[in-house]
Amino acid sequence: MEALIESIKKVVLLMPVPLFETFYMVFASTLFSVIFGMPLGIITAISEKGNIWEKKNLNRILNSVINITRSFPFIILMIAVFPLTKLIVGKRIGTTAAIVPLTIAAIPFVARLVETAIKEINPGIIEAALSMGADVKQIVFRVMIPEALPSIASGIILTIINLIGYSAMAGAIGGGGLGNLAIRYGYQGFQEDVMIGTVIVLILMVQIIQDIGTRIYRKLLK
């Protein structure tokens, strides 16, 4: 029992900084990925054949970019964008530096989720807006986004959960956060209690965020 108490104390003392770093990476990259990914998803949805702003060539290019970016495993992507990371934040590794590849990885994910949410809107609602003389901008901001908001919110929560996993991988190559704690102390330091504690904290984070997301989705749905 004493050994268990000591292990818990050690994990608690080690946890605050890596936990803060994980929150910082995840929520900063979520913010940027929504800022860039949401417009990308909307444009991809409305520019497809038969939609309100049909642009076949643009749609083909956007779909290709989204598919190619999503196909990269995160670890490879993180290494591949080292030059861009260095250009933006002045260094290649670290907690702030990890936000760049995390954002790049999440943008196409958010875009595809938003595109899907837009496509799920009842076509009759859009046709009604068109019949009343609404233009593309009005339909997007007054019809599509409000109607798709519950699904978009659910997609953002899913993005946050995925980014928690990505941030743990980022920690393996100097990104900081809980992943770095697990690698340095748990794996390389042969401290199983730290590894187990990190896993438990990650599980709790995912559960809490998912619960919050479910509540938000239900409120928006009403």
N, C-alpha and C positions, 0 to 999 in steps of 0.2 A: 504493500500500500504506500509506504514512504517513497519507494522508487517511482511509483505512478505519479504521486504528488509533485515530486521533483521534476519529472518529465513535463508535466503540465505547466509548472512554473517556468521552465526553460523555454517552452514553445510560446507561452504568453509573452515573455520578455523579448523574444526574437521577432514576434509577429507584427507589431505596429507599423514599422517603416515599410517592409515588403507589402503589407496590406494596403497602405496608402499609395504606394507606387503602382500597384495593380489597379486600384480605383482610378488613379490619375491617367494611366495608359488607356484603360478601357473606355472611360467616359469621354476623354478628349478625342479618341479615335472614333467613337460613336457619333459625337457631335459633328466632326468633319465629314464622316462618311454619309451622314444624313444630308448635310448641306450640299454635297456634291452628288450623292447617289440618288436622292429623291428627284431632282430635276432630270437627271439622266434617265431614270425609270419612266417618268411621265412622258418625256419626249419620245422614248422608244415605243411606248404604248400608243400614243396618238399619231405617230408617223407611219404605222404599219398600214398595209393595204386595206382600204375600206373604212379607215378611221377618219376622225374629223380633220386631221392635218396630214394627209397622206404624202409621204416623202420616201419612196421606195429605196433609193440609193442611200440616203441618210440612215434609214432604218437598218439596212444591211450592214453598214459600217458600224453603227452602234452595237448591234447584236454581236458582230465579230469581236469588237473590243471587249465587251462584257464576257463573252465565252472564253476568249484567250486569257484574260486576267484571272478569271475564276479557275482556270485549269492549272495554275501554278500552285504547287505545295507551298505552304507558308514559309517554311524554313528556307527553301530555295529563293522564294520571292524576297525575303528579308535580306539575304546576301546579295541578290541581284540588284537591289535598289540602294546598296551602300553609297554609291556616288551621289545619288539624288538626296539621300539622307544627309550626307556630309554637306551638300550644297545648301540645304534648307536650314538645318540646325547647327551646323559647324562641327559635327562629330558623327561617327558611324555607329557607335554602340552607346547604351545608356537608356534610362527610362524615357527621356524626352525623344531621343532618336528612334526608339521603338514605335512611337506614335505614327511615324511616316509609313512604314510598311504595314502596320495594322490598319491604317486608314485606306491605303491602296488595296489591301485584301478585302476590306469590308465594302468599299464603294460599289463594285459590281454585284455583290450579294444584296445590298440594299436596293440597288437599281432593279434587279430582277424581282424582288419581293414587291416593290412599288408597282412595277409593270403588271405583275400578276393581279395585284389588288385592283388596279384600274380596269383591267380586262374583265374582272368579275362583276363590274357594275351592270345593272340591268340596262340593256340597250334602249329600252323604251324611255327611260329617264332622259338619256342624252338626246333622243329623237324629239322628245317634248321640248327640251331646251332649245334645240335648233329651230323647231317650228315657231317658237316665240321670238326668234330673231337674235338669239345669243351668239356672240362670236366665239372664236377658239379660246381666247383668254378668259372670258366669262365662264365658259363651260368647264375649263380646267379648275379655276379657283372657286367657283360657286356651286359646281355640281360634282365633278369628279373627286376632288380632294375631300370634301365633306362626306360624300357617300363611301369612299374607300378608307376613311380615317380609322375605323376599328381594325381593319386588316393591316393597315400601315403601322399602327401602334403595336400590333402583335408581331409584325415583322421586325420592328426596331428592338423589341425585347429579345427576340430570337438572335438578332445581330449582337446584342450585348452579351448574351450567353456564349455565342461562338467566339467573341473577342476575348472573353475570359480564358477560354482554352488556348487561343492564339497567344495571349500575353504570357501564359505559362511556358509556351514553347519559346517565346522571345527571351525569357529568362535564361534559357539554356545557352544562349550565345551572347550574354552580357546585357540583356534588356532590363534586368532588375525585376522587382516584384516577387510574387510567391513562387514563380518558377525558378528564379535564381536562388531563393531560400532552400527550395527542395533539392536543387542540384548541389549547391555548395555544402550545406550542412547535412542534408538527408542522404544523398547519394555518395558524394565525394568524401564527406566526413563520417560516413557509416553511422549516422544517427537516425535510426529507424523512427524514433518518437517524433522527430522533426518532420520526417517525410509523411508519417501518418497524420500529424497535426495539420500539415499543409493541405493534404487531401480532404480532410474533414472541413476545413475552412472554405475550400473551393466548392465543395458540395453544398454547404450552407449558403454561400453566396448565390449559387445558381438557383437553389430552392426559393430563397427570399425574392430574388429578382423575378423569377417565374410567377410567384404568387402575386407580386405587385402588378406584373404585366397582365395577369388574368383578371384582376380586379379592374384595371384601367379599361381593358377590352370590353368587359361586361357593361361598364358605365357608358362607354362610347356607343355600344350597341343599342342601348336603351334610348 
